[in-house]
Amino acid sequence: MRVLVAPDKFAGTLTAPQAAEAIAEGWRRTAPGDELTLAPMADGGPGFVDVLQTALGGGVHAVTVRGPLGDPVPVSLLIDGTTAYVEAAQACGLHVVESSRRSPWTASSHGVGEALAAAADAGARRIVVGLGGSATNDGGAGLLAALGATADAPLDAGPAALEHVTSVDVSAARERLAGVELVVAADVETPLLGMFGATKTFGPQKGLSEDEILRVDRILDGFVDAVCGATPAERRLADTPSAGAAGGLGFALLVLGAQVTSGLGVVADAGRLPELARAHDLIVTGEGAFDFSSRAGKVVYGVATIAAEAARPCVVLAGTVDVGSREMRALGVESAYGLTDRVPLDEAMRAPARHLADLAARVARTWSTSGGR
């Protein structure tokens, strides 16, 4: 039996490659005769560059940029020919800042702009920017500042500094990346503003209270006016799906002329996932929490969709499973199995690889035709 193992990261515990290895180790205990292919996955968020480097090869160019609160942080640019892949979360991700220090009022995306400039200086004529998991909510103002944009208020000090901005000139930022094709790789379709926008949707996980969410959204609305003017056609960039990705980094990149594509699609294409799915009998994917929000641009839903297109069954191994059978089928998943169905959450967090391997060994008894039944 041929089994394709294509999990996402288990946030806070295992990277996607580590999760894939753990699943494979456990599966082989039960079904050593099965042929396993490991294809760790990612969307545009944390892990984007590491997973792509595994799939594509290419060279890694290390740079140091300004982190969301001003501390220097390392960023790895993946260079494959004339294309560079940049993971915004490496420069301004939630994981870059200790939870006690998170400050979405002052956190800046400046480091992402520095990474883009470094990629262009390295000779990239196409830059694919993975968006997701950011600690920032500045509408990409910091990114624009790093590339040379100017304004009548600081652009590199978070939304707090943008409260009274009335004019932003992005011409220098556009010139800095002249001749470079920009691609936004994101699986969140959130616009920048409003009830379903970036601040309302993701502000709470970054530390914004309900009152602060309303205020920051008003500030970003003014920032859009300052960047685009009052022309409705220009302002519509803020309503574009994925404009709100990574705290509004999508908006800033759209202003610079970027096109939007699926982050998972970029990774799946690089790893030839549709082709691999057709060549295997079963697809196993996974993530930290499998719930109905998994449909909103999550790796598991994307992998399950590819499995369905290949007419192959897909099962999920997760830290927690919070969907019923009907919802599971709607997501294209045959069965889902959770670590916390067998061990307490704190124990699962202490030894995630061991418990994930144990779970995979049990699942193989049900799903493997060569060693499990």
C-alpha positions in Angstrom: 0.0 0.0 0.0 1.2 3.5 -0.9 0.6 6.2 1.7 1.2 9.9 1.2 1.9 11.8 4.4 1.2 15.5 3.9 0.7 17.3 7.3 0.8 20.9 8.2 2.7 22.1 11.3 1.3 21.4 14.7 1.5 25.0 15.9 3.7 25.5 18.9 4.9 21.9 19.0 6.0 20.3 15.7 7.1 21.7 12.3 5.5 20.1 9.3 8.6 18.0 8.5 8.7 16.9 12.2 5.0 15.9 12.1 5.5 14.0 8.9 8.4 12.1 10.3 6.5 11.3 13.5 3.5 10.0 11.5 5.7 7.9 9.3 7.6 6.4 12.3 4.4 5.3 14.0 2.8 4.0 10.7 5.8 1.8 10.0 5.5 0.2 13.4 2.1 -1.3 12.4 2.6 -1.6 8.6 6.3 -1.9 7.8 5.5 -3.1 4.3 3.7 0.1 3.3 5.5 2.6 1.0 5.4 6.0 2.6 6.0 9.3 0.8 6.6 12.3 3.1 5.4 15.7 1.7 5.2 18.2 4.5 2.9 21.1 3.7 2.4 24.8 4.6 0.3 27.7 3.6 1.8 31.1 3.4 2.5 31.3 7.2 5.2 29.8 9.4 7.1 27.0 7.7 6.5 28.3 4.2 10.2 28.7 3.2 11.4 25.5 5.0 8.8 23.3 3.3 9.5 24.9 -0.1 13.2 24.4 0.4 12.6 20.7 0.9 10.5 20.5 -2.2 12.5 22.8 -4.5 16.1 22.8 -3.3 17.6 26.1 -4.2 19.9 28.3 -2.1 19.1 29.9 1.2 20.2 33.5 1.7 20.3 34.6 5.3 19.7 38.2 6.3 19.0 40.1 9.5 16.0 42.5 9.6 14.2 44.6 12.2 11.7 42.5 14.1 8.2 43.7 15.0 9.3 45.5 18.1 12.7 46.6 16.7 14.9 43.7 17.8 17.0 42.1 15.1 15.7 38.8 13.8 17.1 36.4 11.2 15.2 35.7 7.9 16.0 33.0 5.4 15.3 33.9 1.7 14.9 30.9 -0.6 16.4 31.7 -4.0 15.4 29.4 -6.8 16.8 30.7 -10.1 15.4 34.3 -10.4 12.5 33.6 -8.0 12.8 34.4 -4.3 10.5 33.1 -1.6 10.0 35.2 1.5 8.1 34.2 4.6 6.7 37.3 6.3 6.3 35.4 9.6 10.0 35.1 10.0 10.3 38.9 10.1 7.1 39.8 12.0 5.4 36.6 13.2 3.7 36.0 16.5 6.4 33.4 17.4 9.1 36.1 17.1 7.7 38.0 20.1 7.2 36.5 23.6 3.5 36.6 24.4 4.1 39.0 27.3 5.8 41.5 25.0 3.2 41.5 22.2 2.2 45.0 21.3 0.0 45.2 18.2 -0.3 49.0 18.7 3.4 49.5 18.0 4.5 46.3 16.2 5.8 47.1 12.7 6.1 45.1 9.5 9.3 47.0 8.6 11.4 43.8 8.5 9.3 42.3 5.8 10.1 45.3 3.5 13.8 44.8 4.4 13.6 41.2 3.3 12.0 42.1 0.0 14.7 44.7 -0.6 17.4 42.0 0.2 15.7 39.6 -2.2 15.7 42.1 -5.0 19.4 43.0 -4.3 20.1 39.2 -4.6 18.9 39.3 -8.1 15.3 38.1 -7.8 13.0 39.2 -10.6 10.1 37.5 -9.0 9.3 37.5 -5.3 6.7 35.3 -3.7 5.7 36.5 -0.2 4.1 34.0 2.1 1.6 35.8 4.5 0.2 34.4 7.7 0.9 34.3 11.5 2.0 37.9 11.9 2.2 39.8 15.2 1.6 43.1 13.3 -1.6 45.0 12.4 -0.2 48.0 10.7 -1.7 47.6 7.2 1.8 47.0 5.8 2.9 50.5 6.6 6.2 49.3 8.0 6.9 47.3 4.8 6.3 50.4 2.7 8.6 52.5 4.9 11.4 50.0 4.6 11.1 50.3 0.8 11.3 54.1 0.8 7.7 55.3 1.2 7.3 58.6 3.1 4.4 60.1 5.0 3.4 63.0 7.3 3.5 60.5 10.2 5.8 57.6 11.1 5.1 54.5 9.1 7.3 52.1 11.0 5.9 52.3 14.5 2.6 50.4 14.2 -1.0 51.7 13.9 -0.5 53.9 17.0 1.7 56.2 14.9 -0.7 56.3 12.0 -3.6 57.9 13.8 -3.2 61.3 12.2 -1.6 60.3 8.9 -3.1 62.2 5.9 -0.6 61.7 3.2 1.5 58.7 2.1 3.8 58.7 -1.0 4.6 55.1 -2.1 6.4 56.1 -5.3 9.9 55.4 -3.9 8.7 52.0 -2.7 7.4 51.1 -6.2 10.7 52.3 -7.7 12.7 50.2 -5.3 11.0 47.0 -6.7 10.7 48.2 -10.3 11.0 45.3 -12.6 10.2 42.7 -9.9 7.1 40.6 -10.1 5.4 40.4 -6.7 3.2 37.5 -5.7 1.2 37.3 -2.5 0.9 33.7 -1.3 -2.0 33.6 1.2 -4.9 31.4 2.0 -6.8 33.9 4.2 -9.3 35.8 2.0 -10.0 38.5 4.7 -10.2 42.1 3.4 -8.3 44.9 5.3 -11.2 46.7 6.9 -14.6 46.3 8.5 -16.5 43.6 10.4 -14.9 40.8 8.5 -11.5 42.5 8.1 -8.0 41.9 9.4 -8.3 43.7 12.7 -11.7 42.3 13.7 -10.8 38.8 12.7 -7.2 38.4 13.9 -6.8 41.4 16.3 -7.8 39.4 19.4 -5.1 36.8 19.0 -2.5 39.6 18.7 -3.7 41.2 21.9 -6.2 43.9 20.9 -9.3 44.4 23.0 -12.8 44.9 21.5 -12.5 48.7 22.0 -9.0 48.7 20.5 -10.1 46.7 17.5 -12.6 49.4 16.6 -10.0 52.2 17.0 -7.3 50.4 15.0 -9.8 49.7 12.2 -10.6 53.4 12.0 -6.9 54.2 12.0 -6.3 51.8 9.1 -9.3 53.3 7.2 -7.6 56.6 7.4 -4.3 55.0 6.3 -6.0 53.6 3.2 -7.3 57.1 2.4 -3.8 58.5 2.8 -2.3 55.8 0.5 -5.0 55.7 -2.1 -6.8 59.0 -1.9 -10.5 59.2 -1.9 -10.8 57.5 -5.3 -13.2 54.6 -5.0 -11.3 52.5 -7.5 -8.1 52.9 -5.5 -9.7 52.3 -2.2 -11.1 49.0 -3.5 -7.7 47.5 -3.0 -8.5 47.4 0.7 -11.6 45.2 0.0 -9.6 42.7 -2.2 -9.6 39.2 -0.7 -6.3 38.7 1.1 -5.7 42.5 1.6 -6.1 41.8 5.3 -3.7 38.8 5.4 -0.9 39.2 8.0 -2.3 42.3 9.6 -2.7 44.1 6.3 0.6 43.2 4.6 -1.6 42.0 1.7 -2.9 45.5 1.2 0.6 47.0 1.1 1.8 44.4 -1.4 -1.3 45.0 -3.6 -0.5 48.7 -3.6 2.9 47.8 -5.0 1.2 45.8 -7.8 1.3 42.3 -6.4 -0.9 39.5 -7.6 -2.6 37.1 -5.1 -2.3 33.3 -5.2 -2.9 30.4 -2.7 0.1 29.8 -0.4 -0.9 26.1 -0.1 -1.1 26.1 -3.9 2.4 27.3 -4.2 3.7 24.6 -1.9 1.5 21.9 -3.4 2.7 22.7 -6.9 6.3 22.8 -5.8 5.9 19.4 -4.2 3.8 18.0 -7.1 1.1 17.1 -4.6 -1.7 16.5 -7.1 0.5 14.1 -9.0 1.6 12.3 -5.8 -2.0 12.0 -4.7 -2.9 10.1 -7.8 0.0 7.8 -7.3 -0.9 6.8 -3.8 -3.7 4.8 -2.2 -4.3 6.9 0.9 -3.5 10.5 1.9 -2.8 11.3 5.6 -2.7 14.9 6.6 -2.8 16.7 10.0 -2.6 19.9 12.0 -2.7 21.0 15.6 -6.5 21.7 15.8 -8.9 20.3 13.3 -12.2 22.2 13.5 -14.6 23.8 11.1 -12.3 26.8 10.7 -10.0 24.4 8.9 -12.1 25.2 5.8 -10.9 28.8 5.9 -7.6 28.5 3.9 -6.1 25.7 6.1 -3.7 23.1 4.8 -5.9 20.2 5.8 -8.8 21.3 3.7 -6.5 22.0 0.8 -4.9 18.6 1.0 -8.3 16.9 1.4 -9.5 18.7 -1.7 -6.5 17.5 -3.7 -7.2 14.0 -2.4 -10.8 14.2 -3.5 -9.8 15.4 -7.0 -7.6 12.3 -7.2 -10.4 10.1 -5.9 -8.3 9.0 -2.9 -9.4 8.8 0.7 -8.0 11.3 3.2 -7.7 11.0 6.9 -6.6 13.5 9.5 -4.4 13.2 12.5 -4.6 16.2 14.8 -3.9 17.5 18.2 -7.6 18.1 18.8 -10.6 17.2 16.7 -13.6 19.5 17.1 -15.8 18.5 14.1 -18.5 16.0 13.8 -18.9 13.4 11.0 -21.1 15.6 8.9 -18.7 18.6 9.0 -15.8 16.2 8.4 -17.4 15.0 5.2 -18.0 18.6 4.1 -14.3 19.1 4.4 -13.6 16.1 2.3 -12.2 14.0 5.2 -13.0 10.3 5.7 -12.0 10.1 9.3 -10.1 12.2 11.9 -8.2 11.2 15.0 -7.1 13.4 17.9 -4.2 13.1 20.3 -6.4 14.5 23.1 -8.9 11.7 22.6 -6.3 9.4 24.1 -4.0 11.6 26.3 -4.5 14.8 28.3 -3.6 18.0 26.4 -0.7 18.9 28.7 0.8 15.4 28.1 0.3 15.7 24.4 2.1 19.1 24.4 5.0 17.7 26.4 5.8 14.9 24.0 4.0 15.7 20.8 6.1 13.6 18.4 5.9 10.4 20.5 2.1 10.7 20.9 1.6 11.5 17.2 3.6 8.5 16.3 1.6 6.3 18.7 -1.6 7.7 17.1 -0.4 7.0 13.6 0.4 3.4 14.6 -3.2 2.9 15.8 -4.7 4.6 12.7 -2.6 2.3 10.5 -4.4 -0.7 12.0 -7.6 0.6 10.5 -6.4 2.0 7.2 -3.4 -0.1 6.1 -4.3 -3.0 3.9 -0.8 -4.5 4.2 -0.1 -4.6 7.8 -2.9 -3.2 9.9 -6.0 -5.3 9.6 
